Amino acid sequence: MAPEPTRPSTAGMPGRSAAQIRRDIELQRHDLGRSVEALRGRVAELTDWRRQVQEHRGQLIVGAAVVGFAVGGLMMLRRRG
């Protein structure tokens, strides 16, 4: 997700009116709300295990095969020893 262009900030500038300060606060609230929604969507995407399994099915199969061979090999070594 590409960052949105920033708007020039008047925050911290001396001599701002109360209306300008309120406007800046509302803009910050709006930006924060959008950021929270974007983050919520990204978290939901990353924690969706069904989608992760579907996208990484090949790696999971290879990993399961490697673990299976390793466990099988260890079991055979224990029987011999």
Stockholm file with secondary structure:
# STOCKHOLM 1.0

chainA/1-81         MAPEPTRPSTAGMPGRSAAQIRRDIELQRHDLGRSVEALRGRVAELTDWRRQVQEHRGQLIVGAAVVGFAVGGLMMLRRRG
#=GR chainA/1-81 SS CCCCCCCCCCTTCTTCCHHHHHHHHHHHHHHHHHHHHHHHHHHHHHTCHHHHHHHTHHHHHHHHHHHHHHHHHHHHHHHHC
#=GC SS_cons        CCCCCCCCCCTTCTTCCHHHHHHHHHHHHHHHHHHHHHHHHHHHHHTCHHHHHHHTHHHHHHHHHHHHHHHHHHHHHHHHC
//
